[in-house]
Amino acid sequence: MQTETFELPTHWAIALNYGEMDGYEDEEIEQIEDFTAYMVKKYGGCWCLEVSNDRWFQHRHDASDFGVLATDVSTFTFDVTPE
C-alpha cells in the first residue's frame, strides 16, 4: 500500500472520512469536492485512511490552492495505491 499525507483543514475530517456533508457551507462543500476531484485525477481515488489527533493553525496548507484560508489543520493520510 502506498500512502501520501496532506495538511488539510481539521474540520474536513467528517467529509473525507465518511462522505458526510451536513453542516458545511456551500463554499466549503465546493472546496472539499475540488480537493476530492484533484485526488481522483492525480491518484485514481480519494481514500482517507487516518486523521491525526493533533491540530495547529497554519496560513498555507495543502487546501490553500482550493480557496481555503488560514485555519486549523491536521495531517490526513490517504491510500494512493495504483489500481
mmCIF file of the N, C-alpha and C atoms, coordinates in Angstrom:
data_MODEL
# 
_entry.id   MODEL 
# 
loop_
_atom_site.group_PDB 
_atom_site.id 
_atom_site.type_symbol 
_atom_site.label_atom_id 
_atom_site.label_alt_id 
_atom_site.label_comp_id 
_atom_site.label_asym_id 
_atom_site.label_entity_id 
_atom_site.label_seq_id 
_atom_site.pdbx_PDB_ins_code 
_atom_site.Cartn_x 
_atom_site.Cartn_y 
_atom_site.Cartn_z 
_atom_site.occupancy 
_atom_site.B_iso_or_equiv 
_atom_site.pdbx_formal_charge 
_atom_site.auth_seq_id 
_atom_site.auth_comp_id 
_atom_site.auth_asym_id 
_atom_site.auth_atom_id 
_atom_site.pdbx_PDB_model_num 
ATOM 1   N N  . MET A 1 1  ? 0.850   -1.178 0.000   1.00 0.00 ? 1  MET A N  1 
ATOM 2   C CA . MET A 1 1  ? 0.000   0.000  0.000   1.00 0.00 ? 1  MET A CA 1 
ATOM 3   C C  . MET A 1 1  ? 0.889   1.233  0.000   1.00 0.00 ? 1  MET A C  1 
ATOM 4   N N  . GLN A 1 2  ? 0.561   2.180  -0.860  1.00 0.00 ? 2  GLN A N  1 
ATOM 5   C CA . GLN A 1 2  ? 1.256   3.458  -0.893  1.00 0.00 ? 2  GLN A CA 1 
ATOM 6   C C  . GLN A 1 2  ? 0.368   4.510  -0.235  1.00 0.00 ? 2  GLN A C  1 
ATOM 7   N N  . THR A 1 3  ? 0.969   5.360  0.562   1.00 0.00 ? 3  THR A N  1 
ATOM 8   C CA . THR A 1 3  ? 0.210   6.422  1.213   1.00 0.00 ? 3  THR A CA 1 
ATOM 9   C C  . THR A 1 3  ? 0.866   7.775  0.958   1.00 0.00 ? 3  THR A C  1 
ATOM 10  N N  . GLU A 1 4  ? 0.062   8.793  1.050   1.00 0.00 ? 4  GLU A N  1 
ATOM 11  C CA . GLU A 1 4  ? 0.508   10.188 0.986   1.00 0.00 ? 4  GLU A CA 1 
ATOM 12  C C  . GLU A 1 4  ? -0.162  10.932 2.127   1.00 0.00 ? 4  GLU A C  1 
ATOM 13  N N  . THR A 1 5  ? 0.537   11.912 2.676   1.00 0.00 ? 5  THR A N  1 
ATOM 14  C CA . THR A 1 5  ? -0.044  12.720 3.736   1.00 0.00 ? 5  THR A CA 1 
ATOM 15  C C  . THR A 1 5  ? -0.224  14.158 3.253   1.00 0.00 ? 5  THR A C  1 
ATOM 16  N N  . PHE A 1 6  ? -1.257  14.782 3.781   1.00 0.00 ? 6  PHE A N  1 
ATOM 17  C CA . PHE A 1 6  ? -1.590  16.159 3.435   1.00 0.00 ? 6  PHE A CA 1 
ATOM 18  C C  . PHE A 1 6  ? -1.973  16.895 4.708   1.00 0.00 ? 6  PHE A C  1 
ATOM 19  N N  . GLU A 1 7  ? -1.613  18.165 4.775   1.00 0.00 ? 7  GLU A N  1 
ATOM 20  C CA . GLU A 1 7  ? -2.057  19.033 5.865   1.00 0.00 ? 7  GLU A CA 1 
ATOM 21  C C  . GLU A 1 7  ? -3.312  19.737 5.379   1.00 0.00 ? 7  GLU A C  1 
ATOM 22  N N  . LEU A 1 8  ? -4.460  19.301 5.913   1.00 0.00 ? 8  LEU A N  1 
ATOM 23  C CA . LEU A 1 8  ? -5.766  19.786 5.467   1.00 0.00 ? 8  LEU A CA 1 
ATOM 24  C C  . LEU A 1 8  ? -6.561  20.328 6.642   1.00 0.00 ? 8  LEU A C  1 
ATOM 25  N N  . PRO A 1 9  ? -7.585  21.138 6.365   1.00 0.00 ? 9  PRO A N  1 
ATOM 26  C CA . PRO A 1 9  ? -8.413  21.667 7.451   1.00 0.00 ? 9  PRO A CA 1 
ATOM 27  C C  . PRO A 1 9  ? -8.976  20.543 8.327   1.00 0.00 ? 9  PRO A C  1 
ATOM 28  N N  . THR A 1 10 ? -8.788  20.680 9.608   1.00 0.00 ? 10 THR A N  1 
ATOM 29  C CA . THR A 1 10 ? -9.242  19.668 10.560  1.00 0.00 ? 10 THR A CA 1 
ATOM 30  C C  . THR A 1 10 ? -10.740 19.404 10.411  1.00 0.00 ? 10 THR A C  1 
ATOM 31  N N  . HIS A 1 11 ? -11.510 20.450 10.158  1.00 0.00 ? 11 HIS A N  1 
ATOM 32  C CA . HIS A 1 11 ? -12.968 20.278 10.065  1.00 0.00 ? 11 HIS A CA 1 
ATOM 33  C C  . HIS A 1 11 ? -13.400 19.519 8.804   1.00 0.00 ? 11 HIS A C  1 
ATOM 34  N N  . TRP A 1 12 ? -12.484 19.181 7.906   1.00 0.00 ? 12 TRP A N  1 
ATOM 35  C CA . TRP A 1 12 ? -12.803 18.355 6.748   1.00 0.00 ? 12 TRP A CA 1 
ATOM 36  C C  . TRP A 1 12 ? -12.851 16.868 7.094   1.00 0.00 ? 12 TRP A C  1 
ATOM 37  N N  . ALA A 1 13 ? -12.456 16.498 8.273   1.00 0.00 ? 13 ALA A N  1 
ATOM 38  C CA . ALA A 1 13 ? -12.326 15.075 8.630   1.00 0.00 ? 13 ALA A CA 1 
ATOM 39  C C  . ALA A 1 13 ? -13.616 14.288 8.418   1.00 0.00 ? 13 ALA A C  1 
ATOM 40  N N  . ILE A 1 14 ? -14.742 14.819 8.836   1.00 0.00 ? 14 ILE A N  1 
ATOM 41  C CA . ILE A 1 14 ? -16.012 14.097 8.693   1.00 0.00 ? 14 ILE A CA 1 
ATOM 42  C C  . ILE A 1 14 ? -16.335 13.889 7.217   1.00 0.00 ? 14 ILE A C  1 
ATOM 43  N N  . ALA A 1 15 ? -16.136 14.912 6.415   1.00 0.00 ? 15 ALA A N  1 
ATOM 44  C CA . ALA A 1 15 ? -16.443 14.810 4.987   1.00 0.00 ? 15 ALA A CA 1 
ATOM 45  C C  . ALA A 1 15 ? -15.526 13.811 4.289   1.00 0.00 ? 15 ALA A C  1 
ATOM 46  N N  . LEU A 1 16 ? -14.238 13.854 4.583   1.00 0.00 ? 16 LEU A N  1 
ATOM 47  C CA . LEU A 1 16 ? -13.296 12.986 3.877   1.00 0.00 ? 16 LEU A CA 1 
ATOM 48  C C  . LEU A 1 16 ? -13.300 11.555 4.405   1.00 0.00 ? 16 LEU A C  1 
ATOM 49  N N  . ASN A 1 17 ? -13.617 11.371 5.664   1.00 0.00 ? 17 ASN A N  1 
ATOM 50  C CA . ASN A 1 17 ? -13.667 10.012 6.220   1.00 0.00 ? 17 ASN A CA 1 
ATOM 51  C C  . ASN A 1 17 ? -14.987 9.312  5.945   1.00 0.00 ? 17 ASN A C  1 
ATOM 52  N N  . TYR A 1 18 ? -16.093 10.061 6.020   1.00 0.00 ? 18 TYR A N  1 
ATOM 53  C CA . TYR A 1 18 ? -17.415 9.437  5.961   1.00 0.00 ? 18 TYR A CA 1 
ATOM 54  C C  . TYR A 1 18 ? -18.292 9.932  4.810   1.00 0.00 ? 18 TYR A C  1 
ATOM 55  N N  . GLY A 1 19 ? -17.817 10.943 4.064   1.00 0.00 ? 19 GLY A N  1 
ATOM 56  C CA . GLY A 1 19 ? -18.619 11.486 2.973   1.00 0.00 ? 19 GLY A CA 1 
ATOM 57  C C  . GLY A 1 19 ? -19.825 12.283 3.442   1.00 0.00 ? 19 GLY A C  1 
ATOM 58  N N  . GLU A 1 20 ? -19.833 12.667 4.693   1.00 0.00 ? 20 GLU A N  1 
ATOM 59  C CA . GLU A 1 20 ? -20.959 13.394 5.303   1.00 0.00 ? 20 GLU A CA 1 
ATOM 60  C C  . GLU A 1 20 ? -20.749 14.897 5.132   1.00 0.00 ? 20 GLU A C  1 
ATOM 61  N N  . MET A 1 21 ? -21.655 15.549 4.408   1.00 0.00 ? 21 MET A N  1 
ATOM 62  C CA . MET A 1 21 ? -21.517 16.978 4.125   1.00 0.00 ? 21 MET A CA 1 
ATOM 63  C C  . MET A 1 21 ? -22.494 17.851 4.905   1.00 0.00 ? 21 MET A C  1 
ATOM 64  N N  . ASP A 1 22 ? -23.333 17.267 5.749   1.00 0.00 ? 22 ASP A N  1 
ATOM 65  C CA . ASP A 1 22 ? -24.267 18.065 6.546   1.00 0.00 ? 22 ASP A CA 1 
ATOM 66  C C  . ASP A 1 22 ? -23.483 19.009 7.456   1.00 0.00 ? 22 ASP A C  1 
ATOM 67  N N  . GLY A 1 23 ? -23.927 20.245 7.515   1.00 0.00 ? 23 GLY A N  1 
ATOM 68  C CA . GLY A 1 23 ? -23.308 21.224 8.395   1.00 0.00 ? 23 GLY A CA 1 
ATOM 69  C C  . GLY A 1 23 ? -22.236 22.070 7.726   1.00 0.00 ? 23 GLY A C  1 
ATOM 70  N N  . TYR A 1 24 ? -21.839 21.717 6.514   1.00 0.00 ? 24 TYR A N  1 
ATOM 71  C CA . TYR A 1 24 ? -20.847 22.518 5.799   1.00 0.00 ? 24 TYR A CA 1 
ATOM 72  C C  . TYR A 1 24 ? -21.554 23.582 4.971   1.00 0.00 ? 24 TYR A C  1 
ATOM 73  N N  . GLU A 1 25 ? -20.926 24.730 4.851   1.00 0.00 ? 25 GLU A N  1 
ATOM 74  C CA . GLU A 1 25 ? -21.431 25.796 3.985   1.00 0.00 ? 25 GLU A CA 1 
ATOM 75  C C  . GLU A 1 25 ? -21.198 25.394 2.526   1.00 0.00 ? 25 GLU A C  1 
ATOM 76  N N  . ASP A 1 26 ? -21.954 26.008 1.612   1.00 0.00 ? 26 ASP A N  1 
ATOM 77  C CA . ASP A 1 26 ? -21.823 25.693 0.188   1.00 0.00 ? 26 ASP A CA 1 
ATOM 78  C C  . ASP A 1 26 ? -20.388 25.869 -0.308  1.00 0.00 ? 26 ASP A C  1 
ATOM 79  N N  . GLU A 1 27 ? -19.730 26.947 0.119   1.00 0.00 ? 27 GLU A N  1 
ATOM 80  C CA . GLU A 1 27 ? -18.346 27.201 -0.304  1.00 0.00 ? 27 GLU A CA 1 
ATOM 81  C C  . GLU A 1 27 ? -17.407 26.096 0.180   1.00 0.00 ? 27 GLU A C  1 
ATOM 82  N N  . GLU A 1 28 ? -17.603 25.635 1.422   1.00 0.00 ? 28 GLU A N  1 
ATOM 83  C CA . GLU A 1 28 ? -16.775 24.551 1.960   1.00 0.00 ? 28 GLU A CA 1 
ATOM 84  C C  . GLU A 1 28 ? -16.997 23.250 1.188   1.00 0.00 ? 28 GLU A C  1 
ATOM 85  N N  . ILE A 1 29 ? -18.237 22.969 0.847   1.00 0.00 ? 29 ILE A N  1 
ATOM 86  C CA . ILE A 1 29 ? -18.552 21.760 0.078   1.00 0.00 ? 29 ILE A CA 1 
ATOM 87  C C  . ILE A 1 29 ? -17.849 21.810 -1.275  1.00 0.00 ? 29 ILE A C  1 
ATOM 88  N N  . GLU A 1 30 ? -17.877 22.963 -1.909  1.00 0.00 ? 30 GLU A N  1 
ATOM 89  C CA . GLU A 1 30 ? -17.201 23.123 -3.200  1.00 0.00 ? 30 GLU A CA 1 
ATOM 90  C C  . GLU A 1 30 ? -15.696 22.894 -3.053  1.00 0.00 ? 30 GLU A C  1 
ATOM 91  N N  . GLN A 1 31 ? -15.093 23.423 -1.994  1.00 0.00 ? 31 GLN A N  1 
ATOM 92  C CA . GLN A 1 31 ? -13.663 23.240 -1.766  1.00 0.00 ? 31 GLN A CA 1 
ATOM 93  C C  . GLN A 1 31 ? -13.321 21.770 -1.540  1.00 0.00 ? 31 GLN A C  1 
ATOM 94  N N  . ILE A 1 32 ? -14.132 21.084 -0.753  1.00 0.00 ? 32 ILE A N  1 
ATOM 95  C CA . ILE A 1 32 ? -13.910 19.660 -0.488  1.00 0.00 ? 32 ILE A CA 1 
ATOM 96  C C  . ILE A 1 32 ? -14.068 18.859 -1.779  1.00 0.00 ? 32 ILE A C  1 
ATOM 97  N N  . GLU A 1 33 ? -15.093 19.185 -2.554  1.00 0.00 ? 33 GLU A N  1 
ATOM 98  C CA . GLU A 1 33 ? -15.309 18.482 -3.820  1.00 0.00 ? 33 GLU A CA 1 
ATOM 99  C C  . GLU A 1 33 ? -14.172 18.742 -4.805  1.00 0.00 ? 33 GLU A C  1 
ATOM 100 N N  . ASP A 1 34 ? -13.639 19.961 -4.820  1.00 0.00 ? 34 ASP A N  1 
ATOM 101 C CA . ASP A 1 34 ? -12.498 20.273 -5.686  1.00 0.00 ? 34 ASP A CA 1 
ATOM 102 C C  . ASP A 1 34 ? -11.268 19.471 -5.261  1.00 0.00 ? 34 ASP A C  1 
ATOM 103 N N  . PHE A 1 35 ? -11.026 19.370 -3.955  1.00 0.00 ? 35 PHE A N  1 
ATOM 104 C CA . PHE A 1 35 ? -9.900  18.579 -3.472  1.00 0.00 ? 35 PHE A CA 1 
ATOM 105 C C  . PHE A 1 35 ? -10.089 17.105 -3.840  1.00 0.00 ? 35 PHE A C  1 
ATOM 106 N N  . THR A 1 36 ? -11.286 16.594 -3.648  1.00 0.00 ? 36 THR A N  1 
ATOM 107 C CA . THR A 1 36 ? -11.575 15.196 -3.979  1.00 0.00 ? 36 THR A CA 1 
ATOM 108 C C  . THR A 1 36 ? -11.361 14.934 -5.467  1.00 0.00 ? 36 THR A C  1 
ATOM 109 N N  . ALA A 1 37 ? -11.806 15.854 -6.320  1.00 0.00 ? 37 ALA A N  1 
ATOM 110 C CA . ALA A 1 37 ? -11.605 15.706 -7.765  1.00 0.00 ? 37 ALA A CA 1 
ATOM 111 C C  . ALA A 1 37 ? -10.117 15.702 -8.108  1.00 0.00 ? 37 ALA A C  1 
ATOM 112 N N  . TYR A 1 38 ? -9.349  16.551 -7.441  1.00 0.00 ? 38 TYR A N  1 
ATOM 113 C CA . TYR A 1 38 ? -7.890  16.565 -7.631  1.00 0.00 ? 38 TYR A CA 1 
ATOM 114 C C  . TYR A 1 38 ? -7.288  15.213 -7.270  1.00 0.00 ? 38 TYR A C  1 
ATOM 115 N N  . MET A 1 39 ? -7.697  14.660 -6.130  1.00 0.00 ? 39 MET A N  1 
ATOM 116 C CA . MET A 1 39 ? -7.165  13.363 -5.692  1.00 0.00 ? 39 MET A CA 1 
ATOM 117 C C  . MET A 1 39 ? -7.515  12.259 -6.687  1.00 0.00 ? 39 MET A C  1 
ATOM 118 N N  . VAL A 1 40 ? -8.738  12.254 -7.181  1.00 0.00 ? 40 VAL A N  1 
ATOM 119 C CA . VAL A 1 40 ? -9.166  11.241 -8.141  1.00 0.00 ? 40 VAL A CA 1 
ATOM 120 C C  . VAL A 1 40 ? -8.354  11.373 -9.433  1.00 0.00 ? 40 VAL A C  1 
ATOM 121 N N  . LYS A 1 41 ? -8.159  12.606 -9.879  1.00 0.00 ? 41 LYS A N  1 
ATOM 122 C CA . LYS A 1 41 ? -7.402  12.827 -11.113 1.00 0.00 ? 41 LYS A CA 1 
ATOM 123 C C  . LYS A 1 41 ? -5.943  12.412 -10.941 1.00 0.00 ? 41 LYS A C  1 
ATOM 124 N N  . LYS A 1 42 ? -5.334  12.774 -9.831  1.00 0.00 ? 42 LYS A N  1 
ATOM 125 C CA . LYS A 1 42 ? -3.907  12.509 -9.631  1.00 0.00 ? 42 LYS A CA 1 
ATOM 126 C C  . LYS A 1 42 ? -3.624  11.064 -9.218  1.00 0.00 ? 42 LYS A C  1 
ATOM 127 N N  . TYR A 1 43 ? -4.463  10.499 -8.344  1.00 0.00 ? 43 TYR A N  1 
ATOM 128 C CA . TYR A 1 43 ? -4.171  9.182  -7.764  1.00 0.00 ? 43 TYR A CA 1 
ATOM 129 C C  . TYR A 1 43 ? -5.177  8.098  -8.134  1.00 0.00 ? 43 TYR A C  1 
ATOM 130 N N  . GLY A 1 44 ? -6.293  8.473  -8.733  1.00 0.00 ? 44 GLY A N  1 
ATOM 131 C CA . GLY A 1 44 ? -7.300  7.484  -9.095  1.00 0.00 ? 44 GLY A CA 1 
ATOM 132 C C  . GLY A 1 44 ? -8.368  7.273  -8.039  1.00 0.00 ? 44 GLY A C  1 
ATOM 133 N N  . GLY A 1 45 ? -8.261  7.941  -6.908  1.00 0.00 ? 45 GLY A N  1 
ATOM 134 C CA . GLY A 1 45 ? -9.242  7.811  -5.837  1.00 0.00 ? 45 GLY A CA 1 
ATOM 135 C C  . GLY A 1 45 ? -8.932  8.753  -4.700  1.00 0.00 ? 45 GLY A C  1 
ATOM 136 N N  . CYS A 1 46 ? -9.800  8.784  -3.732  1.00 0.00 ? 46 CYS A N  1 
ATOM 137 C CA . CYS A 1 46 ? -9.635  9.655  -2.568  1.00 0.00 ? 46 CYS A CA 1 
ATOM 138 C C  . CYS A 1 46 ? -10.065 8.866  -1.336  1.00 0.00 ? 46 CYS A C  1 
ATOM 139 N N  . TRP A 1 47 ? -9.170  8.012  -0.833  1.00 0.00 ? 47 TRP A N  1 
ATOM 140 C CA . TRP A 1 47 ? -9.484  7.123  0.281   1.00 0.00 ? 47 TRP A CA 1 
ATOM 141 C C  . TRP A 1 47 ? -8.713  7.573  1.518   1.00 0.00 ? 47 TRP A C  1 
ATOM 142 N N  . CYS A 1 48 ? -9.387  8.303  2.375   1.00 0.00 ? 48 CYS A N  1 
ATOM 143 C CA . CYS A 1 48 ? -8.765  8.773  3.610   1.00 0.00 ? 48 CYS A CA 1 
ATOM 144 C C  . CYS A 1 48 ? -8.683  7.610  4.592   1.00 0.00 ? 48 CYS A C  1 
ATOM 145 N N  . LEU A 1 49 ? -7.465  7.348  5.052   1.00 0.00 ? 49 LEU A N  1 
ATOM 146 C CA . LEU A 1 49 ? -7.234  6.255  5.990   1.00 0.00 ? 49 LEU A CA 1 
ATOM 147 C C  . LEU A 1 49 ? -7.221  6.717  7.436   1.00 0.00 ? 49 LEU A C  1 
ATOM 148 N N  . GLU A 1 50 ? -6.712  7.929  7.651   1.00 0.00 ? 50 GLU A N  1 
ATOM 149 C CA . GLU A 1 50 ? -6.471  8.364  9.028   1.00 0.00 ? 50 GLU A CA 1 
ATOM 150 C C  . GLU A 1 50 ? -6.333  9.877  9.092   1.00 0.00 ? 50 GLU A C  1 
ATOM 151 N N  . VAL A 1 51 ? -6.755  10.426 10.210  1.00 0.00 ? 51 VAL A N  1 
ATOM 152 C CA . VAL A 1 51 ? -6.559  11.843 10.510  1.00 0.00 ? 51 VAL A CA 1 
ATOM 153 C C  . VAL A 1 51 ? -5.872  11.908 11.860  1.00 0.00 ? 51 VAL A C  1 
ATOM 154 N N  . SER A 1 52 ? -4.773  12.647 11.922  1.00 0.00 ? 52 SER A N  1 
ATOM 155 C CA . SER A 1 52 ? -4.029  12.744 13.174  1.00 0.00 ? 52 SER A CA 1 
ATOM 156 C C  . SER A 1 52 ? -4.864  13.435 14.252  1.00 0.00 ? 52 SER A C  1 
ATOM 157 N N  . ASN A 1 53 ? -4.563  13.152 15.491  1.00 0.00 ? 53 ASN A N  1 
ATOM 158 C CA . ASN A 1 53 ? -5.256  13.781 16.619  1.00 0.00 ? 53 ASN A CA 1 
ATOM 159 C C  . ASN A 1 53 ? -4.723  15.179 16.906  1.00 0.00 ? 53 ASN A C  1 
ATOM 160 N N  . ASP A 1 54 ? -3.562  15.506 16.364  1.00 0.00 ? 54 ASP A N  1 
ATOM 161 C CA . ASP A 1 54 ? -3.007  16.835 16.603  1.00 0.00 ? 54 ASP A CA 1 
ATOM 162 C C  . ASP A 1 54 ? -3.593  17.829 15.615  1.00 0.00 ? 54 ASP A C  1 
ATOM 163 N N  . ARG A 1 55 ? -3.574  19.079 16.003  1.00 0.00 ? 55 ARG A N  1 
ATOM 164 C CA . ARG A 1 55 ? -4.049  20.156 15.137  1.00 0.00 ? 55 ARG A CA 1 
ATOM 165 C C  . ARG A 1 55 ? -3.282  21.415 15.474  1.00 0.00 ? 55 ARG A C  1 
ATOM 166 N N  . TRP A 1 56 ? -3.098  22.264 14.468  1.00 0.00 ? 56 TRP A N  1 
ATOM 167 C CA . TRP A 1 56 ? -2.386  23.514 14.645  1.00 0.00 ? 56 TRP A CA 1 
ATOM 168 C C  . TRP A 1 56 ? -2.895  24.499 13.607  1.00 0.00 ? 56 TRP A C  1 
ATOM 169 N N  . PHE A 1 57 ? -2.670  25.765 13.889  1.00 0.00 ? 57 PHE A N  1 
ATOM 170 C CA . PHE A 1 57 ? -3.100  26.825 12.976  1.00 0.00 ? 57 PHE A CA 1 
ATOM 171 C C  . PHE A 1 57 ? -2.020  27.042 11.935  1.00 0.00 ? 57 PHE A C  1 
ATOM 172 N N  . GLN A 1 58 ? -2.430  27.147 10.673  1.00 0.00 ? 58 GLN A N  1 
ATOM 173 C CA . GLN A 1 58 ? -1.454  27.321 9.608   1.00 0.00 ? 58 GLN A CA 1 
ATOM 174 C C  . GLN A 1 58 ? -2.031  28.220 8.521   1.00 0.00 ? 58 GLN A C  1 
ATOM 175 N N  . HIS A 1 59 ? -1.193  29.165 8.058   1.00 0.00 ? 59 HIS A N  1 
ATOM 176 C CA . HIS A 1 59 ? -1.638  30.078 7.000   1.00 0.00 ? 59 HIS A CA 1 
ATOM 177 C C  . HIS A 1 59 ? -1.684  29.379 5.642   1.00 0.00 ? 59 HIS A C  1 
ATOM 178 N N  . ARG A 1 60 ? -0.635  28.680 5.282   1.00 0.00 ? 60 ARG A N  1 
ATOM 179 C CA . ARG A 1 60 ? -0.547  27.994 3.987   1.00 0.00 ? 60 ARG A CA 1 
ATOM 180 C C  . ARG A 1 60 ? -0.550  26.492 4.241   1.00 0.00 ? 60 ARG A C  1 
ATOM 181 N N  . HIS A 1 61 ? -1.379  25.762 3.531   1.00 0.00 ? 61 HIS A N  1 
ATOM 182 C CA . HIS A 1 61 ? -1.527  24.314 3.733   1.00 0.00 ? 61 HIS A CA 1 
ATOM 183 C C  . HIS A 1 61 ? -1.936  23.679 2.412   1.00 0.00 ? 61 HIS A C  1 
ATOM 184 N N  . ASP A 1 62 ? -2.166  22.388 2.399   1.00 0.00 ? 62 ASP A N  1 
ATOM 185 C CA . ASP A 1 62 ? -2.451  21.678 1.152   1.00 0.00 ? 62 ASP A CA 1 
ATOM 186 C C  . ASP A 1 62 ? -3.841  21.967 0.579   1.00 0.00 ? 62 ASP A C  1 
ATOM 187 N N  . ALA A 1 63 ? -4.689  22.665 1.285   1.00 0.00 ? 63 ALA A N  1 
ATOM 188 C CA . ALA A 1 63 ? -6.001  23.048 0.761   1.00 0.00 ? 63 ALA A CA 1 
ATOM 189 C C  . ALA A 1 63 ? -6.020  24.514 0.309   1.00 0.00 ? 63 ALA A C  1 
ATOM 190 N N  . SER A 1 64 ? -4.911  25.196 0.455   1.00 0.00 ? 64 SER A N  1 
ATOM 191 C CA . SER A 1 64 ? -4.849  26.613 0.069   1.00 0.00 ? 64 SER A CA 1 
ATOM 192 C C  . SER A 1 64 ? -5.183  26.820 -1.406  1.00 0.00 ? 64 SER A C  1 
ATOM 193 N N  . ASP A 1 65 ? -4.718  25.915 -2.260  1.00 0.00 ? 65 ASP A N  1 
ATOM 194 C CA . ASP A 1 65 ? -4.970  26.045 -3.695  1.00 0.00 ? 65 ASP A CA 1 
ATOM 195 C C  . ASP A 1 65 ? -6.447  25.870 -4.053  1.00 0.00 ? 65 ASP A C  1 
ATOM 196 N N  . PHE A 1 66 ? -7.238  25.393 -3.106  1.00 0.00 ? 66 PHE A N  1 
ATOM 197 C CA . PHE A 1 66 ? -8.671  25.194 -3.337  1.00 0.00 ? 66 PHE A CA 1 
ATOM 198 C C  . PHE A 1 66 ? -9.502  26.311 -2.703  1.00 0.00 ? 66 PHE A C  1 
ATOM 199 N N  . GLY A 1 67 ? -8.828  27.392 -2.284  1.00 0.00 ? 67 GLY A N  1 
ATOM 200 C CA . GLY A 1 67 ? -9.522  28.569 -1.768  1.00 0.00 ? 67 GLY A CA 1 
ATOM 201 C C  . GLY A 1 67 ? -9.709  28.601 -0.267  1.00 0.00 ? 67 GLY A C  1 
ATOM 202 N N  . VAL A 1 68 ? -9.094  27.670 0.457   1.00 0.00 ? 68 VAL A N  1 
ATOM 203 C CA . VAL A 1 68 ? -9.238  27.636 1.914   1.00 0.00 ? 68 VAL A CA 1 
ATOM 204 C C  . VAL A 1 68 ? -8.203  28.580 2.530   1.00 0.00 ? 68 VAL A C  1 
ATOM 205 N N  . LEU A 1 69 ? -8.673  29.503 3.344   1.00 0.00 ? 69 LEU A N  1 
ATOM 206 C CA . LEU A 1 69 ? -7.786  30.456 4.006   1.00 0.00 ? 69 LEU A CA 1 
ATOM 207 C C  . LEU A 1 69 ? -7.123  29.808 5.221   1.00 0.00 ? 69 LEU A C  1 
ATOM 208 N N  . ALA A 1 70 ? -6.352  30.578 5.938   1.00 0.00 ? 70 ALA A N  1 
ATOM 209 C CA . ALA A 1 70 ? -5.680  30.088 7.139   1.00 0.00 ? 70 ALA A CA 1 
ATOM 210 C C  . ALA A 1 70 ? -6.694  29.457 8.083   1.00 0.00 ? 70 ALA A C  1 
ATOM 211 N N  . THR A 1 71 ? -6.322  28.306 8.656   1.00 0.00 ? 71 THR A N  1 
ATOM 212 C CA . THR A 1 71 ? -7.252  27.557 9.504   1.00 0.00 ? 71 THR A CA 1 
ATOM 213 C C  . THR A 1 71 ? -6.483  26.536 10.328  1.00 0.00 ? 71 THR A C  1 
ATOM 214 N N  . ASP A 1 72 ? -7.171  25.877 11.252  1.00 0.00 ? 72 ASP A N  1 
ATOM 215 C CA . ASP A 1 72 ? -6.578  24.751 11.966  1.00 0.00 ? 72 ASP A CA 1 
ATOM 216 C C  . ASP A 1 72 ? -6.466  23.581 11.000  1.00 0.00 ? 72 ASP A C  1 
ATOM 217 N N  . VAL A 1 73 ? -5.300  22.931 10.991  1.00 0.00 ? 73 VAL A N  1 
ATOM 218 C CA . VAL A 1 73 ? -5.083  21.789 10.112  1.00 0.00 ? 73 VAL A CA 1 
ATOM 219 C C  . VAL A 1 73 ? -4.643  20.579 10.922  1.00 0.00 ? 73 VAL A C  1 
ATOM 220 N N  . SER A 1 74 ? -4.820  19.420 10.310  1.00 0.00 ? 74 SER A N  1 
ATOM 221 C CA . SER A 1 74 ? -4.333  18.154 10.850  1.00 0.00 ? 74 SER A CA 1 
ATOM 222 C C  . SER A 1 74 ? -3.697  17.398 9.695   1.00 0.00 ? 74 SER A C  1 
ATOM 223 N N  . THR A 1 75 ? -2.969  16.353 10.014  1.00 0.00 ? 75 THR A N  1 
ATOM 224 C CA . THR A 1 75 ? -2.362  15.521 8.980   1.00 0.00 ? 75 THR A CA 1 
ATOM 225 C C  . THR A 1 75 ? -3.346  14.421 8.592   1.00 0.00 ? 75 THR A C  1 
ATOM 226 N N  . PHE A 1 76 ? -3.696  14.378 7.320   1.00 0.00 ? 76 PHE A N  1 
ATOM 227 C CA . PHE A 1 76 ? -4.582  13.370 6.749   1.00 0.00 ? 76 PHE A CA 1 
ATOM 228 C C  . PHE A 1 76 ? -3.726  12.404 5.938   1.00 0.00 ? 76 PHE A C  1 
ATOM 229 N N  . THR A 1 77 ? -3.952  11.119 6.111   1.00 0.00 ? 77 THR A N  1 
ATOM 230 C CA . THR A 1 77 ? -3.232  10.095 5.355   1.00 0.00 ? 77 THR A CA 1 
ATOM 231 C C  . THR A 1 77 ? -4.203  9.428  4.399   1.00 0.00 ? 77 THR A C  1 
ATOM 232 N N  . PHE A 1 78 ? -3.787  9.330  3.130   1.00 0.00 ? 78 PHE A N  1 
ATOM 233 C CA . PHE A 1 78 ? -4.627  8.744  2.081   1.00 0.00 ? 78 PHE A CA 1 
ATOM 234 C C  . PHE A 1 78 ? -3.929  7.546  1.452   1.00 0.00 ? 78 PHE A C  1 
ATOM 235 N N  . ASP A 1 79 ? -4.711  6.552  1.089   1.00 0.00 ? 79 ASP A N  1 
ATOM 236 C CA . ASP A 1 79 ? -4.242  5.415  0.306   1.00 0.00 ? 79 ASP A CA 1 
ATOM 237 C C  . ASP A 1 79 ? -4.193  5.870  -1.148  1.00 0.00 ? 79 ASP A C  1 
ATOM 238 N N  . VAL A 1 80 ? -2.999  5.842  -1.745  1.00 0.00 ? 80 VAL A N  1 
ATOM 239 C CA . VAL A 1 80 ? -2.833  6.261  -3.142  1.00 0.00 ? 80 VAL A CA 1 
ATOM 240 C C  . VAL A 1 80 ? -2.251  5.114  -3.971  1.00 0.00 ? 80 VAL A C  1 
ATOM 241 N N  . THR A 1 81 ? -2.498  3.887  -3.538  1.00 0.00 ? 81 THR A N  1 
ATOM 242 C CA . THR A 1 81 ? -2.001  2.719  -4.233  1.00 0.00 ? 81 THR A CA 1 
ATOM 243 C C  . THR A 1 81 ? -2.618  2.659  -5.628  1.00 0.00 ? 81 THR A C  1 
ATOM 244 N N  . PRO A 1 82 ? -1.781  2.585  -6.671  1.00 0.00 ? 82 PRO A N  1 
ATOM 245 C CA . PRO A 1 82 ? -2.349  2.457  -8.014  1.00 0.00 ? 82 PRO A CA 1 
ATOM 246 C C  . PRO A 1 82 ? -3.143  1.175  -8.159  1.00 0.00 ? 82 PRO A C  1 
ATOM 247 N N  . GLU A 1 83 ? -4.212  1.249  -8.917  1.00 0.00 ? 83 GLU A N  1 
ATOM 248 C CA . GLU A 1 83 ? -5.043  0.058  -9.103  1.00 0.00 ? 83 GLU A CA 1 
ATOM 249 C C  . GLU A 1 83 ? -4.466  -0.832 -10.175 1.00 0.00 ? 83 GLU A C  1 
# 
